[in-house]
């Protein structure tokens, strides 16, 4: 019997490298929020659309119809992460001041997350004027995160 060991070994190594790379990429996407997401945030009796981006560097960016925000995120477990954002209101929104957002999030799948937490509301002078519970539901639009929204 004439077996060509180098060909068999090379084929086995190629299959191992390929399957390992695919598994790693799938695992990373299903356990990381990195990318661009769209969804809604609910607070008090209101629901607002949001776009949020999570970068590999730990940066997070938020955009709503009336505000923008920047902050940081940290992975806290296999499917969990936290994020904090300072949200400021756009010119012409009719609102002033800013909001400190603090959320605990769960990746429900590689394409959806939910989060909840408390947001502190500040007036234009920096005085805290309220606190509200907020929940977010979002779906992934992209696995890569561009720079913060403008």
C-alpha positions in Angstrom: 0.0 0.0 0.0 1.4 3.4 -1.0 0.2 6.1 1.3 1.2 9.7 0.7 1.6 11.0 4.3 2.6 14.6 3.5 -0.6 15.1 1.5 -2.8 13.5 4.2 -1.1 15.5 6.9 -1.3 18.8 5.0 -5.0 18.2 4.2 -5.7 17.5 7.9 -3.8 20.6 9.0 -5.7 22.8 6.5 -9.1 21.4 7.7 -8.1 22.0 11.3 -6.9 25.6 10.6 -10.0 26.4 8.6 -12.5 24.9 11.1 -10.8 26.6 14.0 -10.8 30.0 12.3 -14.5 29.8 11.5 -15.4 28.7 15.0 -13.4 31.5 16.5 -15.0 34.1 14.3 -18.5 32.8 15.0 -17.8 32.7 18.8 -16.4 36.2 18.8 -19.5 37.6 17.0 -21.9 35.8 19.3 -20.2 37.0 22.5 -19.1 40.5 21.5 -21.3 43.6 20.9 -18.7 45.1 18.5 -20.6 46.6 15.6 -23.5 48.8 14.7 -27.0 48.3 16.2 -30.5 49.8 15.8 -33.3 49.6 18.2 -35.4 51.4 20.8 -35.0 52.8 24.2 -38.0 52.9 26.6 -38.1 55.3 29.6 -41.1 56.6 31.5 -44.0 56.5 29.0 -41.7 57.1 25.9 -40.1 55.0 23.3 -37.3 56.5 21.1 -35.3 55.0 18.2 -31.6 54.7 18.7 -28.5 53.7 16.7 -25.5 52.6 18.8 -22.0 51.5 17.8 -19.6 49.4 20.0 -15.9 49.6 19.0 -13.2 46.9 19.6 -11.4 49.6 21.6 -14.2 49.8 24.2 -15.7 53.0 22.8 -19.5 53.3 22.4 -21.4 55.9 20.4 -25.1 56.7 20.4 -27.4 58.7 18.1 -31.1 59.4 18.5 -33.3 61.8 16.6 -32.6 64.5 19.2 -29.2 63.6 20.8 -25.8 62.1 20.4 -23.5 60.5 23.0 -20.1 58.8 23.6 -18.8 56.6 26.3 -17.3 53.2 27.0 -18.3 49.6 27.2 -16.8 46.6 29.0 -17.5 42.9 28.6 -18.6 41.4 32.0 -19.2 37.8 31.1 -19.8 35.4 28.2 -22.9 37.1 26.9 -23.0 40.2 29.1 -21.5 43.7 29.0 -22.0 47.1 30.5 -21.9 50.5 28.9 -21.9 54.1 30.1 -22.7 57.1 27.8 -22.8 60.9 28.2 -25.7 61.9 26.0 -26.1 65.5 24.9 -28.9 67.1 23.0 -28.6 68.3 19.4 -29.0 72.0 18.5 -32.6 72.6 17.6 -34.0 69.8 19.7 -35.6 72.2 22.2 -33.8 70.5 25.1 -30.7 71.4 27.0 -28.5 69.6 29.5 -27.3 66.0 29.3 -28.0 62.5 30.4 -25.7 60.0 32.1 -26.6 56.5 30.8 -25.6 53.4 32.7 -26.8 50.1 31.3 -26.3 46.3 31.9 -26.7 44.4 28.7 -27.2 40.8 27.6 -26.4 39.5 24.1 -29.5 37.3 23.4 -27.9 36.1 20.2 -25.2 37.4 17.8 -27.9 39.6 16.3 -29.8 41.0 19.3 -29.2 42.5 22.7 -31.3 43.9 25.6 -30.2 46.2 28.3 -31.5 48.0 31.4 -30.3 50.5 33.9 -30.7 54.0 35.4 -30.2 57.3 33.6 -29.4 60.5 35.4 -30.7 63.7 33.9 -28.8 67.0 34.3 -29.7 70.5 33.4 -27.5 72.8 31.3 -25.7 74.0 34.6 -24.8 70.4 35.5 -27.4 70.0 38.3 -29.0 66.6 38.5 -32.8 67.1 37.9 -34.0 63.5 37.7 -33.3 59.8 37.4 -35.2 57.4 35.2 -35.1 53.6 34.5 -34.5 52.8 30.8 -34.5 49.6 28.8 -33.1 49.0 25.3 -33.8 46.4 22.7 -31.5 46.4 19.6 -30.6 44.3 16.5 -27.3 44.2 14.8 -26.8 46.0 11.5 -23.1 45.4 11.1 -20.2 43.5 12.7 -17.8 46.4 12.3 -18.0 49.7 14.0 -17.2 53.0 12.3 -16.2 56.0 14.2 -18.8 57.8 16.4 -21.8 59.3 14.8 -21.6 63.0 13.9 
